[in-house]
Amino acid sequence: MSDARAARTDRTGSEPGEPRRHRRLRGGRWAAFAALARAVLIAVGLVAGYYLLPFDDRGTARTTALLVCGLVAVLLVFSWEVRSIVRSTHPRLKAVEALAATLVLFLVLFASAYYLLERSARGSFSEPLTRTDALYFALTTFSTVGFGDITARSQTGRLLTMVQMAGGLLLVGVAARVLAGAVQAGLRRKGRESSTQSRSGTDPGPPDQEAGP
């Protein structure tokens, strides 16, 4: 009889933990889905804005100003995303979202610069660039594929391409390390908060034990 009671007690004692584990699993799946959905929406929104925004400016000086302001915007967005990763309850998922936002913004920025440069200085590239051509050239340059079907001919075009190459190396090397460090900092912060909560949850135990006798 005592064994049967002990077995029932064990079963009933373990039951409350099961829903919590299931809730955590469902919460983790939902967080992963939400992070993936946000990353896709950010990418789609940036590419849609690239295709929909009017690019009627034909001035090289304004194109340069757009590139400089865009690079500053990339740095600001990246810095904000790093802080968000450290504070996030899911640092790894937030890092994926941050990488998607930074990478797509970087590519769209240079695609816009290529497109405007071709409009302001005809012949800067081996063929006239549509928006799709400019985005294609930016992506092939970033991925170092270099098919050679579109090449920069003017000095300004080649300088702009070199800036993208250097920025891409920094984005892959330095930014990846910064994001990894932010993820580790976020995980450490989350671990400290979990340990603090667990300690505070067990604190009421000793008074009950003292009151029992």
Backbone as JSON Lines, residues from 0, in Angstrom:
{"i":0,"aa":"M","n":[0.82,-1.2,0.0],"ca":[0.0,0.0,0.0],"c":[0.86,1.25,0.0]}
{"i":1,"aa":"S","n":[1.92,1.23,0.84],"ca":[2.79,2.4,0.88],"c":[3.48,2.62,-0.46]}
{"i":2,"aa":"D","n":[3.84,1.5,-1.14],"ca":[4.46,1.64,-2.46],"c":[3.49,2.24,-3.45]}
{"i":3,"aa":"A","n":[2.23,1.82,-3.39],"ca":[1.22,2.34,-4.31],"c":[1.01,3.82,-4.07]}
{"i":4,"aa":"R","n":[0.95,4.2,-2.75],"ca":[0.78,5.63,-2.45],"c":[1.98,6.43,-2.95]}
{"i":5,"aa":"A","n":[3.18,5.87,-2.76],"ca":[4.39,6.57,-3.21],"c":[4.39,6.75,-4.72]}
{"i":6,"aa":"A","n":[3.94,5.69,-5.44],"ca":[3.88,5.78,-6.9],"c":[2.9,6.85,-7.34]}
{"i":7,"aa":"R","n":[1.7,6.87,-6.64],"ca":[0.72,7.9,-6.99],"c":[1.25,9.29,-6.68]}
{"i":8,"aa":"T","n":[1.96,9.4,-5.54],"ca":[2.53,10.7,-5.18],"c":[3.56,11.15,-6.21]}
{"i":9,"aa":"D","n":[4.39,10.2,-6.69],"ca":[5.39,10.55,-7.7],"c":[4.73,11.01,-8.99]}
{"i":10,"aa":"R","n":[3.64,10.28,-9.35],"ca":[2.97,10.66,-10.6],"c":[2.32,12.02,-10.47]}
{"i":11,"aa":"T","n":[1.64,12.25,-9.35],"ca":[0.97,13.53,-9.19],"c":[1.98,14.65,-8.99]}
{"i":12,"aa":"G","n":[3.15,14.32,-8.39],"ca":[4.15,15.35,-8.2],"c":[4.82,15.74,-9.49]}
{"i":13,"aa":"S","n":[4.91,14.82,-10.46],"ca":[5.56,15.13,-11.72],"c":[4.62,15.75,-12.73]}
{"i":14,"aa":"E","n":[3.3,15.63,-12.45],"ca":[2.35,16.16,-13.44],"c":[2.43,17.66,-13.62]}
{"i":15,"aa":"P","n":[2.56,18.46,-12.54],"ca":[2.62,19.91,-12.76],"c":[3.79,20.35,-13.6]}
{"i":16,"aa":"G","n":[4.9,19.58,-13.57],"ca":[6.06,19.97,-14.36],"c":[5.87,19.75,-15.84]}
{"i":17,"aa":"E","n":[5.05,18.76,-16.21],"ca":[4.87,18.46,-17.62],"c":[4.25,19.61,-18.39]}
{"i":18,"aa":"P","n":[3.15,20.22,-17.93],"ca":[2.61,21.35,-18.68],"c":[3.6,22.48,-18.84]}
{"i":19,"aa":"R","n":[4.44,22.73,-17.8],"ca":[5.42,23.8,-17.92],"c":[6.43,23.5,-19.01]}
{"i":20,"aa":"R","n":[6.85,22.22,-19.09],"ca":[7.8,21.85,-20.14],"c":[7.15,22.0,-21.51]}
{"i":21,"aa":"H","n":[5.89,21.58,-21.62],"ca":[5.2,21.72,-22.9],"c":[5.02,23.18,-23.27]}
{"i":22,"aa":"R","n":[4.72,24.0,-22.25],"ca":[4.57,25.44,-22.54],"c":[5.89,26.03,-23.0]}
{"i":23,"aa":"R","n":[7.0,25.6,-22.38],"ca":[8.3,26.11,-22.81],"c":[8.61,25.68,-24.23]}
{"i":24,"aa":"L","n":[8.29,24.41,-24.57],"ca":[8.54,23.94,-25.93],"c":[7.7,24.71,-26.94]}
{"i":25,"aa":"R","n":[6.41,24.89,-26.6],"ca":[5.55,25.65,-27.52],"c":[6.03,27.09,-27.62]}
{"i":26,"aa":"G","n":[6.46,27.66,-26.47],"ca":[6.97,29.03,-26.51],"c":[8.22,29.14,-27.35]}
{"i":27,"aa":"G","n":[9.11,28.14,-27.29],"ca":[10.32,28.16,-28.1],"c":[10.01,28.05,-29.58]}
{"i":28,"aa":"R","n":[9.06,27.16,-29.91],"ca":[8.68,27.03,-31.33],"c":[8.04,28.31,-31.84]}
{"i":29,"aa":"W","n":[7.18,28.92,-31.02],"ca":[6.53,30.16,-31.43],"c":[7.55,31.27,-31.6]}
{"i":30,"aa":"A","n":[8.53,31.35,-30.69],"ca":[9.56,32.38,-30.8],"c":[10.39,32.19,-32.07]}
{"i":31,"aa":"A","n":[10.71,30.93,-32.4],"ca":[11.48,30.66,-33.63],"c":[10.67,31.05,-34.87]}
{"i":32,"aa":"F","n":[9.38,30.7,-34.86],"ca":[8.53,31.07,-36.0],"c":[8.4,32.58,-36.12]}
{"i":33,"aa":"A","n":[8.23,33.26,-34.98],"ca":[8.08,34.72,-35.02],"c":[9.37,35.38,-35.5]}
{"i":34,"aa":"A","n":[10.53,34.88,-35.06],"ca":[11.8,35.45,-35.5],"c":[12.0,35.25,-37.0]}
{"i":35,"aa":"L","n":[11.67,34.05,-37.49],"ca":[11.79,33.77,-38.92],"c":[10.83,34.64,-39.72]}
{"i":36,"aa":"A","n":[9.61,34.8,-39.22],"ca":[8.63,35.62,-39.92],"c":[9.08,37.08,-39.97]}
{"i":37,"aa":"R","n":[9.63,37.59,-38.86],"ca":[10.11,38.97,-38.84],"c":[11.27,39.16,-39.81]}
{"i":38,"aa":"A","n":[12.19,38.18,-39.86],"ca":[13.32,38.28,-40.78],"c":[12.84,38.32,-42.23]}
{"i":39,"aa":"V","n":[11.88,37.46,-42.56],"ca":[11.34,37.44,-43.92],"c":[10.62,38.75,-44.24]}
{"i":40,"aa":"L","n":[9.83,39.24,-43.29],"ca":[9.1,40.49,-43.52],"c":[10.05,41.67,-43.69]}
{"i":41,"aa":"I","n":[11.12,41.7,-42.9],"ca":[12.1,42.78,-43.04],"c":[12.75,42.73,-44.42]}
{"i":42,"aa":"A","n":[13.16,41.53,-44.84],"ca":[13.79,41.39,-46.15],"c":[12.84,41.78,-47.28]}
{"i":43,"aa":"V","n":[11.6,41.29,-47.19],"ca":[10.62,41.62,-48.22],"c":[10.32,43.12,-48.23]}
{"i":44,"aa":"G","n":[10.2,43.72,-47.04],"ca":[9.92,45.15,-46.97],"c":[11.03,46.0,-47.56]}
{"i":45,"aa":"L","n":[12.28,45.64,-47.27],"ca":[13.4,46.41,-47.81],"c":[13.5,46.27,-49.32]}
{"i":46,"aa":"V","n":[13.33,45.06,-49.82],"ca":[13.4,44.86,-51.28],"c":[12.22,45.54,-51.97]}
{"i":47,"aa":"A","n":[11.03,45.45,-51.36],"ca":[9.87,46.14,-51.94],"c":[10.08,47.65,-51.96]}
{"i":48,"aa":"G","n":[10.64,48.2,-50.89],"ca":[10.94,49.62,-50.88],"c":[11.94,50.0,-51.95]}
{"i":49,"aa":"Y","n":[12.92,49.14,-52.19],"ca":[13.91,49.39,-53.24],"c":[13.25,49.48,-54.62]}
{"i":50,"aa":"Y","n":[12.27,48.61,-54.85],"ca":[11.61,48.63,-56.15],"c":[10.55,49.72,-56.27]}
{"i":51,"aa":"L","n":[9.96,50.13,-55.15],"ca":[8.83,51.06,-55.22],"c":[9.23,52.52,-55.05]}
{"i":52,"aa":"L","n":[10.31,52.79,-54.32],"ca":[10.69,54.18,-54.11],"c":[11.14,54.82,-55.42]}
{"i":53,"aa":"P","n":[10.75,56.06,-55.66],"ca":[11.16,56.74,-56.91],"c":[12.62,57.16,-56.84]}
{"i":54,"aa":"F","n":[13.4,56.75,-57.83],"ca":[14.8,57.15,-57.96],"c":[14.94,58.03,-59.19]}
{"i":55,"aa":"D","n":[14.53,59.29,-59.07],"ca":[14.58,60.2,-60.2],"c":[15.82,61.08,-60.18]}
{"i":56,"aa":"D","n":[16.6,60.98,-59.1],"ca":[17.78,61.82,-58.98],"c":[18.86,61.36,-59.95]}
{"i":57,"aa":"R","n":[19.44,62.3,-60.69],"ca":[20.49,61.98,-61.63],"c":[21.82,62.62,-61.24]}
{"i":58,"aa":"G","n":[21.94,63.16,-60.03],"ca":[23.17,63.83,-59.62],"c":[24.12,62.88,-58.93]}
{"i":59,"aa":"T","n":[25.39,62.9,-59.34],"ca":[26.39,62.02,-58.73],"c":[26.64,62.41,-57.27]}
{"i":60,"aa":"A","n":[26.63,63.72,-56.98],"ca":[26.88,64.17,-55.62],"c":[25.8,63.66,-54.68]}
{"i":61,"aa":"R","n":[24.56,63.7,-55.11],"ca":[23.48,63.2,-54.26],"c":[23.54,61.68,-54.13]}
{"i":62,"aa":"T","n":[24.01,61.02,-55.17],"ca":[24.18,59.58,-55.07],"c":[25.22,59.23,-54.01]}
{"i":63,"aa":"T","n":[26.32,59.99,-53.97],"ca":[27.36,59.79,-52.95],"c":[26.8,60.06,-51.56]}
{"i":64,"aa":"A","n":[26.01,61.14,-51.45],"ca":[25.41,61.47,-50.16],"c":[24.47,60.36,-49.7]}
{"i":65,"aa":"L","n":[23.71,59.8,-50.66],"ca":[22.82,58.69,-50.33],"c":[23.61,57.5,-49.81]}
{"i":66,"aa":"L","n":[24.74,57.2,-50.44],"ca":[25.54,56.06,-50.02],"c":[26.11,56.28,-48.63]}
{"i":67,"aa":"V","n":[26.63,57.47,-48.37],"ca":[27.21,57.76,-47.05],"c":[26.14,57.68,-45.97]}
{"i":68,"aa":"C","n":[24.99,58.32,-46.22],"ca":[23.9,58.27,-45.24],"c":[23.4,56.85,-45.04]}
{"i":69,"aa":"G","n":[23.36,56.08,-46.13],"ca":[22.93,54.69,-46.02],"c":[23.89,53.85,-45.19]}
{"i":70,"aa":"L","n":[25.2,54.05,-45.37],"ca":[26.17,53.31,-44.58],"c":[26.06,53.67,-43.09]}
{"i":71,"aa":"V","n":[25.83,54.95,-42.81],"ca":[25.61,55.36,-41.42],"c":[24.36,54.67,-40.86]}
{"i":72,"aa":"A","n":[23.3,54.59,-41.7],"ca":[22.08,53.92,-41.26],"c":[22.33,52.44,-40.98]}
{"i":73,"aa":"V","n":[23.15,51.8,-41.81],"ca":[23.49,50.39,-41.58],"c":[24.18,50.22,-40.23]}
{"i":74,"aa":"L","n":[25.13,51.12,-39.93],"ca":[25.84,51.04,-38.65],"c":[24.9,51.27,-37.47]}
{"i":75,"aa":"L","n":[23.99,52.23,-37.61],"ca":[23.05,52.51,-36.53],"c":[22.11,51.33,-36.31]}
{"i":76,"aa":"V","n":[21.59,50.77,-37.4],"ca":[20.7,49.61,-37.28],"c":[21.44,48.43,-36.65]}
{"i":77,"aa":"F","n":[22.69,48.23,-37.06],"ca":[23.46,47.11,-36.51],"c":[23.71,47.31,-35.02]}
{"i":78,"aa":"S","n":[24.05,48.53,-34.61],"ca":[24.29,48.81,-33.19],"c":[23.02,48.58,-32.37]}
{"i":79,"aa":"W","n":[21.89,49.02,-32.9],"ca":[20.62,48.82,-32.2],"c":[20.29,47.34,-32.09]}
{"i":80,"aa":"E","n":[20.57,46.59,-33.16],"ca":[20.28,45.15,-33.13],"c":[21.17,44.43,-32.12]}
{"i":81,"aa":"V","n":[22.43,44.86,-31.99],"ca":[23.32,44.23,-31.01],"c":[22.79,44.42,-29.6]}
{"i":82,"aa":"R","n":[22.34,45.64,-29.29],"ca":[21.77,45.88,-27.96],"c":[20.5,45.07,-27.76]}
{"i":83,"aa":"S","n":[19.7,44.91,-28.82],"ca":[18.48,44.12,-28.7],"c":[18.79,42.65,-28.44]}
{"i":84,"aa":"I","n":[19.88,42.14,-29.04],"ca":[20.26,40.75,-28.82],"c":[20.61,40.51,-27.36]}
{"i":85,"aa":"V","n":[21.38,41.44,-26.78],"ca":[21.8,41.29,-25.39],"c":[20.6,41.28,-24.45]}
{"i":86,"aa":"R","n":[19.59,42.1,-24.76],"ca":[18.41,42.19,-23.88],"c":[17.35,41.15,-24.2]}
{"i":87,"aa":"S","n":[17.46,40.46,-25.32],"ca":[16.41,39.56,-25.76],"c":[16.37,38.28,-24.92]}
{"i":88,"aa":"T","n":[15.17,37.71,-24.79],"ca":[15.04,36.42,-24.12],"c":[15.43,35.25,-25.02]}
{"i":89,"aa":"H","n":[15.57,35.52,-26.31],"ca":[16.01,34.51,-27.28],"c":[17.14,35.12,-28.11]}
{"i":90,"aa":"P","n":[18.35,35.18,-27.56],"ca":[19.44,35.89,-28.26],"c":[19.79,35.3,-29.62]}
{"i":91,"aa":"R","n":[19.78,33.97,-29.74],"ca":[20.16,33.35,-31.01],"c":[19.16,33.73,-32.11]}
{"i":92,"aa":"L","n":[17.87,33.66,-31.79],"ca":[16.86,34.0,-32.77],"c":[16.93,35.48,-33.14]}
{"i":93,"aa":"K","n":[17.18,36.32,-32.16],"ca":[17.31,37.75,-32.43],"c":[18.52,38.03,-33.3]}
{"i":94,"aa":"A","n":[19.59,37.25,-33.15],"ca":[20.78,37.43,-33.98],"c":[20.48,37.1,-35.44]}
{"i":95,"aa":"V","n":[19.68,36.06,-35.67],"ca":[19.29,35.73,-37.05],"c":[18.5,36.88,-37.67]}
{"i":96,"aa":"E","n":[17.58,37.44,-36.9],"ca":[16.8,38.57,-37.37],"c":[17.69,39.78,-37.65]}
{"i":97,"aa":"A","n":[18.65,40.03,-36.76],"ca":[19.56,41.16,-36.94],"c":[20.42,40.99,-38.17]}
{"i":98,"aa":"L","n":[20.92,39.78,-38.4],"ca":[21.76,39.52,-39.56],"c":[20.97,39.71,-40.85]}
{"i":99,"aa":"A","n":[19.73,39.25,-40.86],"ca":[18.9,39.41,-42.05],"c":[18.66,40.88,-42.35]}
{"i":100,"aa":"A","n":[18.32,41.66,-41.33],"ca":[18.05,43.08,-41.53],"c":[19.29,43.82,-42.01]}
{"i":101,"aa":"T","n":[20.44,43.55,-41.39],"ca":[21.67,44.25,-41.76],"c":[22.13,43.87,-43.16]}
{"i":102,"aa":"L","n":[22.08,42.58,-43.47],"ca":[22.56,42.12,-44.77],"c":[21.7,42.65,-45.91]}
{"i":103,"aa":"V","n":[20.39,42.53,-45.76],"ca":[19.5,42.99,-46.84],"c":[19.6,44.51,-47.0]}
{"i":104,"aa":"L","n":[19.68,45.24,-45.9],"ca":[19.84,46.7,-45.99],"c":[21.15,47.06,-46.68]}
{"i":105,"aa":"F","n":[22.22,46.33,-46.4],"ca":[23.5,46.56,-47.04],"c":[23.42,46.34,-48.55]}
{"i":106,"aa":"L","n":[22.81,45.24,-48.96],"ca":[22.7,44.94,-50.39],"c":[21.8,45.93,-51.12]}
{"i":107,"aa":"V","n":[20.67,46.27,-50.51],"ca":[19.75,47.23,-51.13],"c":[20.4,48.6,-51.26]}
{"i":108,"aa":"L","n":[21.19,48.98,-50.27],"ca":[21.87,50.27,-50.32],"c":[22.81,50.35,-51.52]}
{"i":109,"aa":"F","n":[23.65,49.35,-51.71],"ca":[24.59,49.38,-52.82],"c":[23.89,49.19,-54.16]}
{"i":110,"aa":"A","n":[22.83,48.4,-54.2],"ca":[22.07,48.27,-55.44],"c":[21.48,49.62,-55.84]}
{"i":111,"aa":"S","n":[20.99,50.38,-54.87],"ca":[20.46,51.71,-55.17],"c":[21.56,52.63,-55.69]}
{"i":112,"aa":"A","n":[22.74,52.54,-55.06],"ca":[23.86,53.38,-55.5],"c":[24.29,53.02,-56.93]}
{"i":113,"aa":"Y","n":[24.34,51.74,-57.26],"ca":[24.7,51.32,-58.62],"c":[23.67,51.82,-59.63]}
{"i":114,"aa":"Y","n":[22.41,51.69,-59.26],"ca":[21.34,52.1,-60.17],"c":[21.4,53.61,-60.42]}
{"i":115,"aa":"L","n":[21.58,54.38,-59.36],"ca":[21.64,55.84,-59.52],"c":[22.9,56.27,-60.25]}
{"i":116,"aa":"L","n":[23.99,55.58,-60.01],"ca":[25.23,55.92,-60.72],"c":[25.08,55.69,-62.21]}
{"i":117,"aa":"E","n":[24.45,54.61,-62.6],"ca":[24.24,54.33,-64.02],"c":[23.32,55.38,-64.65]}
{"i":118,"aa":"R","n":[22.35,55.85,-63.88],"ca":[21.45,56.87,-64.41],"c":[22.13,58.23,-64.53]}
{"i":119,"aa":"S","n":[23.04,58.52,-63.6],"ca":[23.7,59.83,-63.63],"c":[24.92,59.86,-64.54]}
{"i":120,"aa":"A","n":[25.55,58.72,-64.75],"ca":[26.74,58.65,-65.6],"c":[26.62,57.4,-66.47]}
{"i":121,"aa":"R","n":[26.03,57.57,-67.64],"ca":[25.84,56.43,-68.54],"c":[27.17,55.82,-68.94]}
{"i":122,"aa":"G","n":[27.2,54.5,-69.02],"ca":[28.42,53.8,-69.37],"c":[29.3,53.45,-68.19]}
{"i":123,"aa":"S","n":[28.81,53.71,-66.95],"ca":[29.6,53.34,-65.78],"c":[29.73,51.83,-65.65]}
{"i":124,"aa":"F","n":[28.81,51.1,-66.25],"ca":[28.83,49.64,-66.2],"c":[28.8,49.1,-67.63]}
{"i":125,"aa":"S","n":[29.06,47.83,-67.77],"ca":[29.17,47.22,-69.08],"c":[27.84,47.18,-69.82]}
{"i":126,"aa":"E","n":[26.74,47.41,-69.12],"ca":[25.42,47.47,-69.74],"c":[24.51,48.34,-68.89]}
{"i":127,"aa":"P","n":[23.47,48.91,-69.49],"ca":[22.53,49.71,-68.69],"c":[21.88,48.84,-67.61]}
{"i":128,"aa":"L","n":[21.73,49.42,-66.43],"ca":[21.24,48.66,-65.28],"c":[19.78,48.99,-64.98]}
{"i":129,"aa":"T","n":[18.97,47.96,-64.91],"ca":[17.65,48.1,-64.31],"c":[17.81,47.9,-62.8]}
{"i":130,"aa":"R","n":[16.73,48.04,-62.07],"ca":[16.82,47.82,-60.62],"c":[17.2,46.38,-60.31]}
{"i":131,"aa":"T","n":[16.65,45.46,-61.08],"ca":[16.99,44.05,-60.88],"c":[18.45,43.79,-61.22]}
{"i":132,"aa":"D","n":[18.94,44.41,-62.3],"ca":[20.35,44.25,-62.66],"c":[21.26,44.78,-61.56]}
{"i":133,"aa":"A","n":[20.9,45.94,-61.01],"ca":[21.73,46.53,-59.95],"c":[21.74,45.66,-58.7]}
{"i":134,"aa":"L","n":[20.57,45.13,-58.33],"ca":[20.51,44.24,-57.17],"c":[21.29,42.95,-57.43]}
{"i":135,"aa":"Y","n":[21.19,42.44,-58.64],"ca":[21.92,41.25,-59.04],"c":[23.43,41.49,-58.95]}
{"i":136,"aa":"F","n":[23.89,42.63,-59.45],"ca":[25.31,42.95,-59.4],"c":[25.78,43.1,-57.96]}
{"i":137,"aa":"A","n":[24.97,43.74,-57.1],"ca":[25.33,43.89,-55.69],"c":[25.44,42.53,-55.01]}
{"i":138,"aa":"L","n":[24.52,41.62,-55.32],"ca":[24.52,40.3,-54.69],"c":[25.7,39.46,-55.17]}
{"i":139,"aa":"T","n":[25.99,39.49,-56.47],"ca":[27.12,38.71,-56.98],"c":[28.45,39.27,-56.47]}
{"i":140,"aa":"T","n":[28.53,40.58,-56.3],"ca":[29.75,41.17,-55.74],"c":[29.93,40.76,-54.28]}
{"i":141,"aa":"F","n":[28.84,40.78,-53.52],"ca":[28.93,40.41,-52.1],"c":[29.29,38.94,-51.95]}
{"i":142,"aa":"S","n":[28.73,38.09,-52.77],"ca":[28.98,36.65,-52.65],"c":[30.28,36.23,-53.33]}
{"i":143,"aa":"T","n":[31.0,37.18,-53.93],"ca":[32.27,36.94,-54.63],"c":[32.13,35.92,-55.75]}
{"i":144,"aa":"V","n":[30.94,35.82,-56.33],"ca":[30.76,34.89,-57.45],"c":[31.42,35.46,-58.7]}
{"i":145,"aa":"G","n":[31.07,36.71,-59.04],"ca":[31.71,37.39,-60.16],"c":[31.56,36.68,-61.48]}
{"i":146,"aa":"F","n":[30.33,36.6,-61.99],"ca":[30.12,35.95,-63.28],"c":[30.77,36.73,-64.42]}
{"i":147,"aa":"G","n":[30.92,38.03,-64.28],"ca":[31.55,38.82,-65.33],"c":[30.6,39.33,-66.38]}
{"i":148,"aa":"D","n":[29.3,39.03,-66.24],"ca":[28.34,39.52,-67.23],"c":[28.08,41.01,-67.05]}
{"i":149,"aa":"I","n":[28.17,41.51,-65.8],"ca":[28.07,42.94,-65.53],"c":[29.34,43.36,-64.81]}
{"i":150,"aa":"T","n":[30.02,44.36,-65.36],"ca":[31.26,44.84,-64.75],"c":[31.23,46.36,-64.67]}
{"i":151,"aa":"A","n":[31.99,46.9,-63.71],"ca":[32.11,48.35,-63.57],"c":[33.2,48.84,-64.51]}
{"i":152,"aa":"R","n":[32.88,49.86,-65.31],"ca":[33.84,50.4,-66.28],"c":[34.42,51.74,-65.86]}
{"i":153,"aa":"S","n":[33.61,52.58,-65.26],"ca":[34.09,53.9,-64.87],"c":[34.88,53.81,-63.57]}
{"i":154,"aa":"Q","n":[35.68,54.84,-63.32],"ca":[36.45,54.87,-62.08],"c":[35.53,54.95,-60.86]}
{"i":155,"aa":"T","n":[34.45,55.74,-61.0],"ca":[33.5,55.85,-59.88],"c":[32.83,54.51,-59.61]}
{"i":156,"aa":"G","n":[32.44,53.82,-60.68],"ca":[31.81,52.51,-60.51],"c":[32.73,51.5,-59.86]}
{"i":157,"aa":"R","n":[33.99,51.51,-60.27],"ca":[34.94,50.57,-59.66],"c":[35.23,50.92,-58.22]}
{"i":158,"aa":"L","n":[35.32,52.23,-57.92],"ca":[35.52,52.65,-56.54],"c":[34.35,52.22,-55.67]}
{"i":159,"aa":"L","n":[33.14,52.4,-56.19],"ca":[31.95,52.0,-55.44],"c":[31.93,50.49,-55.22]}
{"i":160,"aa":"T","n":[32.35,49.73,-56.22],"ca":[32.4,48.28,-56.08],"c":[33.43,47.85,-55.05]}
{"i":161,"aa":"M","n":[34.56,48.54,-55.03],"ca":[35.59,48.22,-54.03],"c":[35.09,48.53,-52.62]}
{"i":162,"aa":"V","n":[34.34,49.62,-52.48],"ca":[33.78,49.95,-51.17],"c":[32.84,48.84,-50.71]}
{"i":163,"aa":"Q","n":[32.03,48.32,-51.65],"ca":[31.14,47.22,-51.26],"c":[31.92,45.98,-50.89]}
{"i":164,"aa":"M","n":[32.98,45.69,-51.62],"ca":[33.8,44.51,-51.3],"c":[34.38,44.62,-49.89]}
{"i":165,"aa":"A","n":[34.94,45.8,-49.58],"ca":[35.51,45.99,-48.25],"c":[34.43,45.93,-47.18]}
{"i":166,"aa":"G","n":[33.28,46.54,-47.45],"ca":[32.18,46.48,-46.49],"c":[31.66,45.07,-46.3]}
{"i":167,"aa":"G","n":[31.64,44.3,-47.38],"ca":[31.2,42.91,-47.26],"c":[32.13,42.08,-46.41]}
{"i":168,"aa":"L","n":[33.44,42.31,-46.56],"ca":[34.41,41.58,-45.73],"c":[34.24,41.95,-44.25]}
{"i":169,"aa":"L","n":[34.02,43.23,-43.99],"ca":[33.79,43.66,-42.61],"c":[32.5,43.06,-42.06]}
{"i":170,"aa":"L","n":[31.47,43.02,-42.91],"ca":[30.18,42.49,-42.47],"c":[30.28,41.01,-42.13]}
{"i":171,"aa":"V","n":[31.02,40.27,-42.96],"ca":[31.15,38.83,-42.72],"c":[32.07,38.54,-41.54]}
{"i":172,"aa":"G","n":[33.18,39.3,-41.45],"ca":[34.16,39.02,-40.41],"c":[33.85,39.68,-39.08]}
{"i":173,"aa":"V","n":[33.91,41.0,-39.05],"ca":[33.75,41.74,-37.81],"c":[32.33,41.63,-37.27]}
{"i":174,"aa":"A","n":[31.34,41.86,-38.14],"ca":[29.95,41.85,-37.68],"c":[29.55,40.48,-37.15]}
{"i":175,"aa":"A","n":[30.03,39.41,-37.78],"ca":[29.71,38.07,-37.3],"c":[30.27,37.85,-35.89]}
{"i":176,"aa":"R","n":[31.48,38.35,-35.64],"ca":[32.06,38.21,-34.31],"c":[31.29,39.03,-33.27]}
{"i":177,"aa":"V","n":[30.89,40.23,-33.68],"ca":[30.13,41.08,-32.76],"c":[28.79,40.43,-32.41]}
{"i":178,"aa":"L","n":[28.12,39.88,-33.42],"ca":[26.84,39.22,-33.17],"c":[27.03,37.99,-32.27]}
{"i":179,"aa":"A","n":[28.09,37.23,-32.51],"ca":[28.35,36.06,-31.66],"c":[28.61,36.49,-30.22]}
{"i":180,"aa":"G","n":[29.37,37.57,-30.03],"ca":[29.61,38.07,-28.69],"c":[28.34,38.56,-28.02]}
{"i":181,"aa":"A","n":[27.46,39.21,-28.81],"ca":[26.19,39.68,-28.26],"c":[25.31,38.5,-27.85]}
{"i":182,"aa":"V","n":[25.33,37.44,-28.65],"ca":[24.55,36.24,-28.3],"c":[25.05,35.64,-27.0]}
{"i":183,"aa":"Q","n":[26.37,35.54,-26.85],"ca":[26.93,34.99,-25.61],"c":[26.58,35.86,-24.41]}
{"i":184,"aa":"A","n":[26.64,37.19,-24.59],"ca":[26.27,38.09,-23.49],"c":[24.8,37.94,-23.14]}
{"i":185,"aa":"G","n":[23.95,37.78,-24.17],"ca":[22.53,37.59,-23.9],"c":[22.25,36.28,-23.19]}
{"i":186,"aa":"L","n":[22.97,35.22,-23.57],"ca":[22.78,33.94,-22.9],"c":[23.25,34.0,-21.45]}
{"i":187,"aa":"R","n":[24.36,34.71,-21.19],"ca":[24.81,34.85,-19.81],"c":[23.81,35.65,-18.97]}
{"i":188,"aa":"R","n":[23.28,36.71,-19.56],"ca":[22.27,37.5,-18.84],"c":[21.04,36.66,-18.56]}
{"i":189,"aa":"K","n":[20.61,35.88,-19.55],"ca":[19.44,35.03,-19.35],"c":[19.7,33.98,-18.28]}
{"i":190,"aa":"G","n":[20.94,33.42,-18.25],"ca":[21.28,32.44,-17.23],"c":[21.28,33.04,-15.84]}
{"i":191,"aa":"R","n":[21.79,34.28,-15.71],"ca":[21.78,34.94,-14.4],"c":[20.36,35.2,-13.94]}
{"i":192,"aa":"E","n":[19.49,35.64,-14.86],"ca":[18.1,35.89,-14.48],"c":[17.4,34.6,-14.08]}
{"i":193,"aa":"S","n":[17.68,33.51,-14.8],"ca":[17.05,32.22,-14.46],"c":[17.5,31.74,-13.09]}
{"i":194,"aa":"S","n":[18.8,31.88,-12.8],"ca":[19.3,31.44,-11.5],"c":[18.74,32.3,-10.38]}
{"i":195,"aa":"T","n":[18.58,33.6,-10.66],"ca":[18.0,34.49,-9.64],"c":[16.55,34.12,-9.36]}
{"i":196,"aa":"Q","n":[15.8,33.83,-10.42],"ca":[14.4,33.44,-10.24],"c":[14.29,32.11,-9.52]}
{"i":197,"aa":"S","n":[15.18,31.16,-9.85],"ca":[15.11,29.86,-9.18],"c":[15.45,29.99,-7.7]}
{"i":198,"aa":"R","n":[16.43,30.85,-7.37],"ca":[16.76,31.05,-5.97],"c":[15.63,31.72,-5.21]}
{"i":199,"aa":"S","n":[15.02,32.69,-5.84],"ca":[13.89,33.36,-5.18],"c":[12.7,32.42,-5.03]}
{"i":200,"aa":"G","n":[12.58,31.45,-5.95],"ca":[11.48,30.51,-5.84],"c":[11.68,29.49,-4.74]}
{"i":201,"aa":"T","n":[12.93,29.2,-4.36],"ca":[13.19,28.23,-3.29],"c":[13.36,28.88,-1.93]}
{"i":202,"aa":"D","n":[13.41,30.21,-1.89],"ca":[13.6,30.89,-0.61],"c":[12.48,30.62,0.39]}
{"i":203,"aa":"P","n":[11.19,30.56,-0.03],"ca":[10.14,30.32,0.94],"c":[10.21,28.96,1.62]}
{"i":204,"aa":"G","n":[11.09,28.04,1.11],"ca":[11.14,26.71,1.68],"c":[11.52,26.65,3.14]}
{"i":205,"aa":"P","n":[12.64,27.26,3.56],"ca":[13.07,27.14,4.95],"c":[12.07,27.61,5.97]}
{"i":206,"aa":"P","n":[11.33,28.74,5.8],"ca":[10.34,29.11,6.82],"c":[9.3,28.05,7.02]}
{"i":207,"aa":"D","n":[8.85,27.37,5.92],"ca":[7.84,26.33,6.08],"c":[8.4,25.18,6.91]}
{"i":208,"aa":"Q","n":[9.69,24.85,6.64],"ca":[10.27,23.75,7.38],"c":[10.41,24.1,8.86]}
{"i":209,"aa":"E","n":[10.75,25.38,9.12],"ca":[10.88,25.78,10.5],"c":[9.53,25.8,11.21]}
{"i":210,"aa":"A","n":[8.48,26.15,10.47],"ca":[7.16,26.25,11.1],"c":[6.55,24.88,11.31]}
{"i":211,"aa":"G","n":[7.05,23.87,10.57],"ca":[6.44,22.56,10.65],"c":[6.49,21.95,12.03]}
{"i":212,"aa":"P","n":[7.65,21.86,12.72],"ca":[7.69,21.29,14.06],"c":[6.92,22.15,15.02]}
